[in-house]
Amino acid sequence: MTHTSPTHPIRVGVQLHPQHTSYEDFAQAVRAVEELGVDSIWNWDHFFPLTGDPQGNHFEAWTLLTAMATLTKRARIGCLVTCNTYRNPALLSDMAKTVDHISGGRLILGIGAGWFERDFKEFGYHFDTPGRRLAALEEGLSIIKERWEVDAPKPIQTPIPILVGGSGEKKTLRLAAKYANIWHGFGDAATLTRKMEVLDSWCKEIGRDPKEIERSSGTDADDSDTTRDALLRAGVTHLIISVGAPWDFEPVEKLVRWRDSRRG
């Protein structure tokens, strides 16, 4: 099924790479992109750089999210995405709830099964099979949602929006159908259309309205308006661009202009 009229508002975000930078430089970038008018600001959950010098500067995601909560006033913040098995899920629920309060109810809990083997091995986590990591993700999501119900204080957002990232059709998209408020996928419009059809079918199987789930994806700095329009026609309403230091915000400005022109 191709979505022709967006159920959710058109939003744009930026993922700022927490690598090869200083804290002050990263903080300035967070302030700058909020000033440009993005709807969401993200980091990622790794312990070492993904590109460039593998021993270069790198900052931890959730302590950095706390700072991002205090550096911003309007934009939603999140980690694209948290690795479920790096933190006990009950602890992660409390961390997320705390950042939700610090941010005044602007957190999105982005979460996935993890994939970067170096993170697991150097920090002493067991790098299990993809299937077992996805099983742990399902268990973790269940625990997180339960803790939000019983622990005090409650999150400001009830519930905190959950973004599930990943494109596996048999397990990840089933988890997204069951738990996600936002699904984040990868690929061109044709690929994402296929994945969203699978997501919709999982929603139907478990009795959930697929329109409840916002669809997001990455967009490259050199993507044209035509490319982004195709994603929008496919049903993606939240486009997130990725930017690393040294920061070049011209692509972010272009993306914000595209959003403003398409919002009508």
C-alpha positions in Angstrom: 0.0 0.0 0.0 1.4 3.4 -1.0 0.4 6.3 1.3 -0.6 9.3 -0.8 -1.6 11.7 1.9 0.6 11.9 5.1 -1.1 10.9 8.3 1.7 12.5 10.3 3.2 16.0 9.9 6.2 16.3 7.7 9.3 16.5 10.0 13.0 16.7 9.4 15.8 15.9 11.8 19.6 15.8 11.9 21.9 13.2 13.4 25.1 14.8 14.7 28.0 12.3 14.9 29.5 12.3 18.4 32.9 11.5 17.0 36.1 13.4 16.1 34.9 16.5 18.0 35.1 18.1 21.4 32.1 18.5 23.7 32.0 22.3 23.3 32.1 21.9 19.5 29.3 19.3 19.6 27.2 21.5 21.9 27.6 24.4 19.5 26.4 22.2 16.7 23.3 21.2 18.7 22.4 24.8 19.3 23.0 25.7 15.7 20.7 23.0 14.2 17.9 23.8 16.6 18.2 27.4 15.5 17.9 26.3 11.9 14.5 24.9 12.7 14.9 21.1 12.6 12.2 19.0 14.4 14.5 16.4 15.8 18.2 16.1 16.8 19.9 12.8 17.3 23.2 11.2 18.2 24.2 7.5 17.9 25.0 4.8 20.4 28.5 3.6 19.8 31.7 3.7 21.9 34.2 4.2 19.1 34.2 6.2 15.8 32.5 4.5 12.9 34.6 6.4 10.3 38.0 8.1 10.3 40.6 7.4 13.0 39.2 4.4 15.0 40.9 5.7 18.1 39.6 9.2 17.7 37.4 11.2 20.1 34.0 9.7 20.8 31.3 10.5 23.4 28.7 8.2 25.0 25.2 8.5 23.8 23.0 8.8 26.9 25.1 11.1 29.0 25.3 13.3 25.8 21.5 13.1 25.4 21.2 14.6 28.9 23.3 17.6 27.7 21.3 17.8 24.5 18.1 18.1 26.6 19.5 21.1 28.4 21.0 22.7 25.2 17.7 22.7 23.4 14.2 24.1 24.0 12.0 23.0 21.1 13.4 20.1 19.1 12.8 16.5 20.0 16.0 14.6 20.9 17.0 11.0 20.7 19.6 8.4 20.0 19.4 6.8 16.5 19.5 4.2 17.8 20.2 2.9 21.3 21.7 -0.6 21.4 19.3 -2.6 23.6 21.9 -4.9 25.1 24.4 -2.2 26.2 22.2 -1.4 29.2 19.9 -3.4 31.4 16.4 -2.6 30.1 15.0 -1.6 33.5 17.9 0.9 33.9 17.4 2.1 30.3 13.7 2.8 31.1 14.8 4.9 34.1 17.4 6.7 32.0 14.9 7.5 29.3 12.3 8.7 31.8 14.8 10.9 33.4 15.9 12.5 30.1 12.2 12.9 29.2 11.8 15.0 32.4 15.0 17.0 31.8 13.8 17.8 28.3 10.3 18.7 29.3 8.8 15.8 27.4 10.9 15.9 24.1 12.6 12.5 24.2 12.2 9.9 21.5 13.5 6.5 22.6 15.3 5.2 19.5 16.2 1.5 20.0 17.5 -1.4 18.0 19.3 -4.7 18.4 22.9 -3.4 17.8 25.4 -4.5 15.1 28.9 -2.9 15.7 31.0 -5.9 16.9 33.8 -3.8 18.2 31.6 -2.0 20.7 30.4 -5.4 22.1 33.8 -7.0 22.3 35.9 -4.1 23.8 33.2 -3.2 26.4 32.7 -6.8 27.4 29.2 -7.4 26.0 28.4 -10.8 24.4 28.1 -10.4 20.6 25.3 -12.9 20.1 23.6 -14.0 16.9 21.3 -11.5 15.2 18.3 -13.6 16.1 19.2 -13.7 19.8 19.9 -9.9 19.8 16.4 -9.4 18.4 14.9 -11.7 21.0 16.7 -9.6 23.7 15.3 -6.5 22.1 11.7 -7.8 22.3 12.2 -8.7 25.9 13.8 -5.3 26.6 11.0 -3.4 25.0 8.5 -5.3 27.1 10.4 -4.5 30.3 10.8 -0.8 29.4 7.1 -0.3 28.8 6.2 -2.1 32.0 8.6 0.0 34.1 7.2 3.2 32.7 3.8 2.1 34.0 4.9 1.2 37.5 7.8 3.5 38.4 7.5 7.0 39.9 7.5 9.6 38.7 5.8 8.7 35.4 7.3 10.0 32.2 6.1 13.4 31.1 5.0 11.8 27.8 2.7 8.9 28.3 4.1 7.0 26.7 7.5 8.2 25.6 7.5 7.6 21.8 9.5 4.6 20.8 11.4 4.5 17.5 12.5 1.0 16.3 15.2 1.0 13.7 15.9 -1.8 11.2 14.5 -3.5 8.1 14.4 -7.2 8.8 11.0 -8.4 7.6 10.5 -11.4 9.8 11.5 -10.0 13.2 12.4 -6.3 13.3 9.3 -5.2 11.5 7.1 -7.4 13.6 8.6 -5.7 16.7 8.0 -2.3 15.1 4.4 -3.2 14.5 4.0 -4.3 18.2 6.0 -1.6 20.0 6.9 1.4 17.8 5.4 4.8 17.5 8.0 5.5 14.8 9.7 3.0 12.4 13.1 4.0 10.9 14.1 2.3 7.7 16.8 2.6 5.0 16.9 2.6 1.3 15.3 4.3 -1.7 11.5 4.9 -2.2 10.9 1.5 -3.8 12.7 -0.4 -1.0 11.0 1.6 1.7 7.6 1.0 0.1 8.2 -2.7 0.2 9.3 -2.6 3.8 6.2 -0.5 4.8 3.9 -3.0 3.1 5.5 -5.7 5.3 5.1 -3.4 8.4 1.5 -2.8 7.5 0.8 -6.5 7.2 2.4 -7.2 10.6 0.1 -4.4 12.0 -2.9 -6.1 10.5 -1.8 -9.5 12.0 -1.6 -8.1 15.5 -4.6 -5.9 15.2 -2.9 -2.5 15.2 -3.8 0.5 12.9 -0.6 1.0 10.8 -1.4 4.7 10.6 -0.4 5.0 14.2 3.2 4.4 13.3 5.2 7.4 11.9 7.6 6.4 9.1 11.1 7.9 9.1 14.3 7.3 7.0 17.6 8.8 6.4 18.3 11.3 3.6 21.7 12.1 2.1 23.1 15.6 1.9 23.1 15.4 -1.9 19.5 14.1 -2.3 17.4 16.2 -4.6 13.9 17.5 -3.8 12.6 15.0 -6.3 14.2 12.1 -4.3 12.7 13.4 -1.1 9.3 13.9 -2.7 9.4 10.2 -3.7 10.0 9.2 -0.1 7.2 11.4 1.0 4.8 9.8 -1.6 5.9 6.4 -0.3 4.8 7.3 3.2 7.9 8.6 4.9 7.1 11.8 6.8 10.3 12.2 8.9 13.6 12.6 7.1 16.8 12.6 9.0 20.1 13.8 7.6 23.5 12.8 9.1 26.2 15.3 9.7 29.7 14.9 11.1 32.5 17.3 12.3 33.7 19.6 10.9 30.1 20.7 10.6 28.6 21.8 7.3 25.0 22.9 7.9 24.1 23.9 4.4 22.5 20.5 3.7 20.5 20.9 6.9 19.2 24.3 5.7 18.2 22.8 2.4 16.3 20.1 4.1 14.4 22.5 6.3 13.5 24.6 3.2 12.2 21.4 1.6 10.1 20.6 4.6 8.7 24.2 4.8 7.8 24.2 1.1 6.0 20.8 1.4 4.1 21.5 4.5 1.9 24.0 2.6 
